[in-house]
Amino acid sequence: MLAPLMMAHAAVGFQERSESVAMNWGDYPTRLDDTVFTAALGGGGNMLGIRTYLWLPPNDDFTAWFKPPVSLDRVQKFIPIATEIRQAEAMPVEAAFFGDGWTNWLLTGAASPWGPDVGEMLNMAQAHIMLENGPWDAVHNRKMLFAVVAGQDTFKQATIDRLVQYVENGGTLVMLAGVGRKSVEKPTEDWVLLRRFGFTPPSNDQVSNFARAYPVVGEVFRAEAKPFELNAYPHTVPQNGAATAACFDDDPNRPAMSWKSFGQGKVLVVWANQIVPPAMSAGDGRTSYPILRDLARWGGVRLYIDCDNPWFWVNLLKAKTNETYYALAARLIMFPPWRDSDQNVVNNGTITFLALPDGRYQVTELISGRDLGARTGAELREQGISATLAFREVAVYRLKKVE
């Protein structure tokens, strides 16, 4: 849940401590793996170390530490991997969650001031993009802002004015319809931010959970986009001067997403109070499509890495001093509780490197030590690397440029 915050902290040089690894917590060996993955989300600067807790072995037989379930030899194996990743940094992040929840939290207690909840983090991870999180001062210079964090109903008027000015000056804003609905200084007004952008509010604010929305092929969505779910305001009306990017029940008169140019920028409204990630979809056999990647592409955000499996979480780092890249892939995303197991979730996928420069790269998976041979930049961009991961398993690929 704190992944976007860890990334934001790393961006300003504030390093987070890596999680501790306790071998007796019942999930060996994957806690070690996902600790490395999580700590590296903001780049190697967060990889401050691996700490573990050990109990005194029976009869002082310390060789037991190097056997299951403790397997200290595996911890030793990860130390050079963590040391190597520590020299890498995250790829430049051009978009962020706007997480100014303080006002609403202080007034109503309805939202944490700390940023995205698990739903927003899953939307980010399953779309294979990386977003930082923060209040205005931390994220105002990003190319694109996602104001889609639950509970952002009430802002100070200055915050509303800043978001409007951000778009007028060329920024791209994606917002839930209810974000900035109320202004502290204007308590009698409703749908304040929405009206500032010239949108007509829904005819009533009844929410329909798991409402099915259908993408409209155009500037926002490509032909391969699929239906997705929203906890929605379904009583929407056509918006004058705005394009429809998605609609409810395939009805063009009921927009689920509307967007328009505004000043030098553009704003897209999601007619919902939450975007439902695939991992939290209704469980009726129709998985929700992860839309944040399409929205980021529409906003002109650079995309560095992708995977055809939305249950994999992928990240790309680059060495600070040479042309070596590190791709981390993890199958850490929880399946919905109404599924009796994760066996129906695909355990393989292809990872592609969309912005990798031309050249020839030696590819090695560091945890297993497997040498995957030399690949060209074009091969890695177009064909990628195939991976098979068990639930909570992680792979770390080194792509070292050799020519």
C-alpha positions in Angstrom: 0.0 0.0 0.0 2.9 2.3 0.7 4.7 1.6 -2.6 4.0 5.0 -4.2 5.2 6.7 -1.1 8.4 4.7 -1.1 9.0 5.8 -4.7 8.3 9.4 -3.9 10.6 9.4 -0.9 13.4 7.9 -3.0 12.9 10.6 -5.7 13.9 13.3 -3.1 16.7 11.3 -1.6 14.9 10.0 1.5 15.8 6.4 1.8 13.4 3.8 3.3 14.6 0.9 5.4 14.2 -2.5 3.8 11.7 -4.8 5.5 13.0 -7.3 8.0 13.1 -10.9 7.0 12.0 -13.4 9.7 12.4 -17.0 8.6 9.9 -18.3 11.1 6.9 -16.3 9.9 5.5 -19.2 7.9 6.1 -18.1 4.4 9.7 -19.0 3.7 11.3 -18.4 1.3 9.2 -15.8 -0.4 9.4 -13.1 2.3 13.0 -12.6 1.3 12.1 -12.3 -2.3 9.3 -9.8 -1.9 11.4 -7.8 0.5 14.0 -7.2 -2.2 11.2 -6.4 -4.8 9.4 -3.9 -2.5 12.6 -2.2 -1.3 13.7 -1.6 -4.9 10.5 0.1 -6.1 12.0 3.5 -5.7 15.4 2.4 -6.9 18.4 0.8 -5.2 18.7 3.7 -2.7 16.0 2.0 -0.6 18.0 -1.2 -0.4 19.5 -0.4 2.9 20.1 -4.0 3.9 18.6 -7.4 4.7 17.9 -8.1 8.4 16.8 -11.4 9.7 15.9 -12.9 13.1 17.2 -16.3 14.1 16.5 -18.5 17.1 19.0 -20.5 19.1 19.2 -23.9 17.4 18.8 -27.1 19.5 22.0 -28.4 21.1 23.8 -25.3 19.7 23.9 -27.0 16.3 24.4 -23.8 14.2 24.6 -25.8 11.0 20.8 -26.0 11.3 20.6 -22.4 10.4 21.8 -23.3 6.9 19.0 -25.9 6.4 15.3 -25.4 5.9 13.3 -23.8 7.3 15.9 -21.2 8.2 18.2 -21.6 5.2 20.6 -18.8 6.1 22.5 -19.8 3.0 19.7 -18.3 0.9 20.0 -15.0 2.8 23.7 -15.1 2.0 22.9 -15.6 -1.6 20.7 -12.5 -1.7 23.3 -10.2 -0.2 25.3 -9.7 -3.5 22.0 -9.3 -5.4 20.9 -6.6 -3.0 24.3 -5.0 -3.2 24.2 -4.9 -7.0 20.7 -3.5 -7.1 21.6 -0.8 -4.6 23.7 0.8 -7.4 20.7 1.2 -9.6 18.0 3.9 -9.8 14.4 4.1 -10.9 13.5 5.2 -14.3 12.2 8.8 -14.5 8.6 9.0 -13.2 6.4 11.5 -15.1 3.1 10.9 -13.4 1.8 10.7 -9.8 -1.2 10.1 -7.6 -2.3 13.4 -6.2 -2.7 12.4 -2.5 -3.8 15.6 -0.6 -6.1 13.9 1.8 -5.4 16.1 4.9 -8.4 18.4 4.6 -11.0 15.6 4.1 -9.4 13.5 6.8 -9.5 16.3 9.3 -13.1 17.2 8.6 -14.7 13.8 8.3 -12.2 11.1 9.3 -13.2 9.4 6.0 -9.7 9.0 4.5 -6.2 8.5 5.6 -3.9 11.5 4.8 -1.1 9.1 3.7 -2.1 8.5 0.1 -3.3 5.6 -2.0 -5.2 2.7 -0.5 -4.7 -0.9 -1.6 -7.2 -0.4 -4.5 -5.1 2.4 -6.1 -1.9 0.5 -5.6 -3.4 -2.6 -7.3 -4.6 -0.4 -10.2 -1.0 0.9 -10.6 0.7 -2.5 -10.3 -1.7 -4.4 -12.5 -1.4 -1.7 -15.2 2.4 -2.1 -15.0 3.2 1.6 -14.5 4.9 3.3 -11.6 3.3 6.3 -10.0 4.6 8.4 -7.1 2.3 9.9 -4.5 2.2 13.2 -2.7 0.5 16.5 -2.0 0.7 19.5 -4.3 4.2 20.6 -3.4 5.6 17.1 -4.2 3.9 16.4 -7.5 2.9 19.7 -9.2 5.7 19.4 -11.7 4.7 16.0 -13.0 3.3 15.8 -16.6 0.2 13.9 -15.4 -1.7 13.7 -12.1 -4.2 11.0 -11.1 -6.6 12.3 -8.6 -8.2 8.9 -8.1 -7.5 8.3 -4.4 -10.6 7.4 -2.4 -11.9 10.0 0.0 -10.7 13.2 -1.7 -14.1 14.8 -1.5 -13.2 18.0 0.3 -10.4 20.4 -0.5 -9.4 23.9 0.5 -10.3 26.3 -2.2 -6.6 26.9 -2.8 -6.1 23.2 -3.7 -9.0 23.4 -6.2 -7.6 26.5 -7.8 -4.2 24.9 -8.1 -5.5 21.8 -9.9 -7.4 24.0 -12.3 -4.3 26.1 -12.9 -2.2 22.9 -13.4 -4.4 21.9 -16.3 -4.6 25.4 -17.7 -0.8 25.5 -17.8 -0.5 22.3 -19.8 -0.9 19.4 -17.3 -3.1 16.4 -17.7 -5.4 15.5 -14.9 -7.4 12.3 -14.4 -10.0 12.7 -11.7 -12.8 10.8 -10.1 -16.0 12.8 -10.4 -16.3 13.4 -6.7 -12.7 14.7 -6.1 -12.9 18.2 -4.9 -16.7 18.0 -4.7 -16.7 20.3 -1.7 -14.7 23.4 -0.9 -14.0 24.3 2.7 -14.6 28.0 2.0 -17.8 27.4 -0.1 -19.8 25.0 2.0 -23.1 25.6 0.1 -21.7 24.7 -3.3 -21.5 21.1 -4.7 -19.4 19.4 -7.3 -17.1 22.4 -7.2 -14.0 21.1 -9.1 -16.1 19.3 -11.6 -18.1 22.5 -12.5 -14.8 24.5 -12.7 -13.8 22.3 -15.6 -17.2 22.8 -17.2 -18.7 19.3 -16.6 -22.3 18.6 -15.7 -22.6 16.5 -12.5 -24.6 13.3 -12.5 -28.3 13.6 -12.1 -28.0 12.0 -8.7 -25.1 10.7 -6.6 -26.3 7.1 -6.1 -23.3 4.7 -6.4 -23.5 1.4 -8.3 -20.7 -1.0 -7.3 -19.0 -3.0 -10.0 -20.7 -1.1 -12.8 -19.5 -2.4 -16.2 -17.9 0.3 -18.4 -17.0 -0.2 -22.1 -14.0 1.6 -23.7 -14.7 3.7 -26.8 -11.9 3.3 -29.3 -10.3 6.7 -29.9 -7.6 8.9 -28.4 -7.7 7.3 -25.0 -8.3 3.6 -25.7 -7.0 1.4 -28.4 -8.9 -1.4 -30.0 -7.3 -4.0 -27.6 -8.8 -2.4 -24.5 -11.4 -4.4 -22.7 -14.4 -3.6 -20.4 -13.6 -2.5 -16.9 -15.5 -2.0 -13.6 -16.2 1.1 -11.6 -17.9 1.8 -8.3 -19.8 4.4 -10.4 -22.2 7.2 -10.5 -24.3 5.5 -13.3 -26.8 8.4 -13.7 -24.5 10.4 -16.0 -25.5 12.7 -18.8 -23.8 13.5 -22.1 -21.2 16.2 -21.7 -21.3 19.2 -24.0 -17.8 20.0 -25.4 -16.3 16.8 -24.1 -15.5 13.4 -25.8 -16.7 10.1 -24.3 -13.8 7.7 -23.7 -16.0 5.0 -22.1 -19.7 4.4 -21.5 -21.9 2.3 -19.2 -23.7 -0.7 -20.7 -22.3 0.2 -24.1 -24.8 3.1 -24.1 -23.2 6.3 -25.7 -25.7 8.5 -23.8 -24.3 7.3 -20.5 -20.6 8.3 -20.3 -18.4 6.4 -17.9 -15.4 8.6 -18.8 -15.4 12.1 -20.4 -12.5 14.3 -21.4 -11.8 17.7 -22.8 -9.1 20.1 -23.6 -8.9 22.9 -21.0 -6.5 25.8 -21.4 -3.2 24.3 -22.6 -3.9 20.9 -20.9 -6.6 18.3 -20.7 -8.8 16.8 -18.0 -10.5 13.4 -17.9 -13.4 12.6 -15.5 -14.1 9.1 -14.4 -17.7 9.0 -13.4 -17.1 6.9 -10.3 -15.8 7.1 -6.7 -13.4 4.2 -7.3 -11.7 2.4 -10.2 -12.0 -1.3 -9.5 -8.7 -3.1 -10.1 -8.7 -6.6 -11.6 -7.7 -8.2 -8.3 -10.9 -6.8 -6.7 -13.4 -7.3 -9.6 -16.9 -8.7 -9.0 -15.8 -12.4 -9.3 -18.4 -13.3 -11.9 -15.8 -14.5 -14.4 -15.4 -11.0 -16.0 -12.1 -9.6 -14.9 -11.8 -5.8 -14.9 -9.4 -4.4 -17.4 -6.4 -2.4 -15.8 -7.0 1.1 -17.4 -4.3 3.3 -15.8 -1.8 2.3 -18.4 -4.0 3.4 -21.3 -4.7 6.7 -19.4 -0.9 7.2 -18.9 -0.2 6.6 -22.6 -2.9 9.1 -23.5 -1.3 11.6 -21.2 2.1 11.3 -22.9 3.8 9.5 -20.0 6.8 7.4 -21.0 6.3 3.7 -20.5 9.4 1.6 -19.9 8.3 -1.9 -19.2 5.2 -4.0 -19.8 3.8 -7.5 -19.2 0.9 -9.4 -20.8 0.0 -10.9 -17.4 -1.9 -8.4 -15.1 -1.1 -10.6 -12.1 2.6 -9.9 -12.4 4.0 -6.7 -11.0 7.1 -5.4 -12.9 9.6 -2.7 -12.4 12.7 -1.5 -14.3 15.8 0.1 -12.8 19.0 1.3 -14.4 22.6 1.3 -13.1 23.8 4.9 -12.4 27.2 4.5 -14.1 26.7 2.2 -17.1 24.2 0.7 -19.6 23.0 -2.1 -17.3 19.3 -2.5 -16.5 17.5 -4.6 -13.9 14.0 -5.9 -14.4 12.2 -7.1 -11.4 9.0 -9.3 -11.8 6.9 -10.5 -8.9 3.7 -12.4 -8.6 2.6 -10.7 -5.3 -0.9 -9.5 -6.2 -3.5 -11.2 -4.0 -6.4 -12.9 -5.7 -10.0 -12.1 -4.6 -11.2 -13.8 -1.4 -14.1 -15.4 -3.2 -11.8 -17.5 -5.3 -10.9 -20.7 -3.5 -7.3 -20.6 -4.7 -5.0 -18.8 -7.0 -4.7 -21.7 -9.4 -7.0 -19.9 -11.9 -4.6 -17.0 -12.1 -2.1 -17.3 -14.9 1.4 -18.0 -13.6 3.3 -17.1 -16.8 3.8 -13.9 -18.8 6.1 -12.1 -21.2 7.9 -9.0 -20.1 8.8 -6.5 -22.7 11.1 -3.5 -22.5 9.5 -0.7 -24.5 12.2 2.0 -24.3 15.4 -0.1 -24.1 18.1 1.4 -26.3 19.5 -0.5 -29.3 22.5 -2.7 -28.7 23.2 -6.2 -27.5 22.5 -7.3 -23.9 23.6 -10.3 -21.8 20.6 -11.4 -19.8 20.9 -13.2 -16.5 18.3 -14.1 -13.9 20.1 -13.3 -10.6 18.2 -15.4 -8.1 18.5 -18.7 -10.0 21.7 -17.7 -11.7 20.3 -18.7 -15.1 22.1 -17.3 -18.1 19.4 -16.4 -20.7 22.0 -15.6 -23.4 22.5 -12.4 -25.5 19.5 -10.5 -26.8 19.3 -7.4 -29.0 17.5 -4.3 -27.8 14.9 -4.9 -30.6 14.3 -8.5 -29.4 13.8 -7.4 -25.8 11.5 -4.6 -26.9 9.3 -6.7 -29.2 9.7 -10.4 -28.0 10.7 -9.8 -24.4 11.5 -12.4 -21.7 9.1 -15.2 -20.8 8.7 -15.8 -17.1 6.9 -18.4 -15.0 6.3 -17.4 -11.3 4.6 -19.3 -8.5 2.5 -17.2 -6.1 4.8 -14.7 -4.2 7.8 -15.7 -6.3 10.1 -13.0 -7.7 12.6 -12.9 -10.6 15.4 -10.4 -11.0 16.9 -10.0 -14.5 20.1 -8.2 -15.2 20.3 -6.8 -18.8 24.0 -5.9 -19.3 24.8 -4.0 -22.5 27.8 -5.7 -24.0 28.0 -4.0 -27.4 
